[in-house]
Amino acid sequence: MIPGRCLIKLIRWFGLLVATTAIMQIAAMQNSKSQYIDPTYNTNTNKIDPLFETNLNDYRQLEQGAEDSMNKALEGLKGNEGFDSLPGHDKAQAEAARLSDISHQDLHGKGMGASMKESWMNEIFIDYSRPGNSIYLQNAEEIASRTGDMMGNILDKLKDIGVDCRAVKGNEIKEPGYVIELKSQEVKDTVYDKVTCEELRNRYACRDTLSVRCTSSGTKSLKVTPIGIQVNPDGNGGMWVGWPACNSHFGGWGKIYHYAVKFDIENPDNVTEFSLRDLSYDDYVLFRINGNHVWSGPVGGHRLELHGHTVIVDDGGRGYGAERNRWNVHHDFYLNLKPHLKKGENVLNITLVVGGYGSVIFYLKATEKSCDRWQEEWNEKCHLN
C-alpha cells in the first residue's frame, strides 16, 4: 500500500504534469496560427553546369581581357578618341566648332531676330535695329534732354520775365502774446494761416514746331510713260528710247510716225539732268518738248510733214524725197532739255518719217534729286500772352 502522504504528493505532481502539457499544446496551437508560412516548391530542376568555365584553358584571363577592353573604351570616350569611328563624326565636329565660334553678341542678335518674328514680341519690344525706330528713339531722347534743360532754366528766369503770384488777401499772421502774472506766466502758441497762390499774374504759351531735313541725298530716275515707242531703262538714271534695229519700220514710198514720252515733275528745280544723247535715225526726225521745237534732222527746219512722197521741213516749202537710204549716226549728240521743263505733266514728242526701211533710237538722261534718309527736329518756342 502507498502511504497517504505519498499518494497526495503523487496526485499533485500528476496534476502539475497534466496542466503543463495542456499549456504547451495551447501555445503550440496559437503559434501555428500566427506564423503560418505558405508552402514552397523547388522550380529549378536543372542544376547549374560549370561546363563553360571548366572547358576554357584560362577563364580568368578571358574575363580580365574583357574588363580591360571595357576600361580602354571608356578612356577613349573621355578623350574623344572613341568617336573617330562613329558615323557622322566629321560632321558633328564641324558643327561643334561652328557653335563654339559664335560670339555672345552674335548669339544674342540671332536670338533677338528669332524672337522678333513672333507677333506678340512686337507688342512688347521695339526693334531699334530698324532705321525708322532708331531715329524715333534718338528724337525722343533729344526731346527729353532739351525739355529737361528748358524746365531747369525756366524757374530761374520767371522773375526776370515778370512772372509772379498775385497777392490774395487772407488771414493775418498773429504774433505771440505774453502775459506775466505774479505767480504764473501764460505763453500763447503762434498760429499760422496757410496762404496759397490762386493764379499767375502773367500767362505764357508754348508752341512746338516740327522741321524735316534730308541727311543723305542722291539722285533717281524720273518715271516716264511711253506712247507707241519702246523705252529700256539702264538702271543709271537713263534709258534707251526707240528701236536698235535700223530696219524696224517700213514706209514704202514714205510714211510718217508720231510717238511721245510723258513724265510728271513735281518741282523742276529738283531735276538734275534732262538731255538727249547718242542719236541715230533714218530718214527724218523732229523733237518737240511741251509744244516747243528743239531739234530736227538731217536737213534742219522746224517742221516735218509728209505730202505724198515729199517731206516738207519749213514754212518756205522746202521739199525732199522721203527715202534717203542713209542711217544717220550721231554718237556725240547732246541736247539739253532742262530749260524747257515745267511743273506737272511734260511731253516729249518724236516725229519720224521713213522711206523704205528706217528707224530711230536715242539715249535719254532724266534724273532728279532724292533723299535716302530724313531726320525730324522738334523746336519749342514760348512767349508771354
Stockholm file with secondary structure:
# STOCKHOLM 1.0

chainA/1-385         MIPGRCLIKLIRWFGLLVATTAIMQIAAMQNSKSQYIDPTYNTNTNKIDPLFETNLNDYRQLEQGAEDSMNKALEGLKGNEGFDSLPGHDKAQAEAARLSDISHQDLHGKGMGASMKESWMNEIFIDYSRPGNSIYLQNAEEIASRTGDMMGNILDKLKDIGVDCRAVKGNEIKEPGYVIELKSQEVKDTVYDKVTCEELRNRYACRDTLSVRCTSSGTKSLKVTPIGIQVNPDGNGGMWVGWPACNSHFGGWGKIYHYAVKFDIENPDNVTEFSLRDLSYDDYVLFRINGNHVWSGPVGGHRLELHGHTVIVDDGGRGYGAERNRWNVHHDFYLNLKPHLKKGENVLNITLVVGGYGSVIFYLKATEKSCDRWQEEWNEKCHLN
#=GR chainA/1-385 SS CCCHHHHHHHHHHHHHHHHHHHHHHHHHHHHHHHTCCCCCCCCCCSCCCTHHHHHSSCHHHHHHHHHHHHHHHHHHHHTTCTTTTSTTHHHHHHHHHHHHHCCHHHHHHHHHHHHHTSHHHHHHCCCTTSHHHHHHHHHHHHHHHHHHHHHHHHTTTTTTTTCCBCCCCCCCCCCCCEEECSSCEEECCCCCCCCCCCSBSSCEEEEEEEEEEEEEEEEEECCEEEESSCEEECSSSEEEEECSSTTSEEEEEEEEEEEEEEEEESCGGGEEEEEEEEEEEESEEEEEETTEEEEEESSCCSCCEEETTEEECSTTCCEEESCCCCCEEEEEEEEECGGGCCSEEEEEEEEEEEEEEEEEEEEEEEEEEEEEEEEEEEEEEEEEC
#=GC SS_cons         CCCHHHHHHHHHHHHHHHHHHHHHHHHHHHHHHHTCCCCCCCCCCSCCCTHHHHHSSCHHHHHHHHHHHHHHHHHHHHTTCTTTTSTTHHHHHHHHHHHHHCCHHHHHHHHHHHHHTSHHHHHHCCCTTSHHHHHHHHHHHHHHHHHHHHHHHHTTTTTTTTCCBCCCCCCCCCCCCEEECSSCEEECCCCCCCCCCCSBSSCEEEEEEEEEEEEEEEEEECCEEEESSCEEECSSSEEEEECSSTTSEEEEEEEEEEEEEEEEESCGGGEEEEEEEEEEEESEEEEEETTEEEEEESSCCSCCEEETTEEECSTTCCEEESCCCCCEEEEEEEEECGGGCCSEEEEEEEEEEEEEEEEEEEEEEEEEEEEEEEEEEEEEEEEEC
//
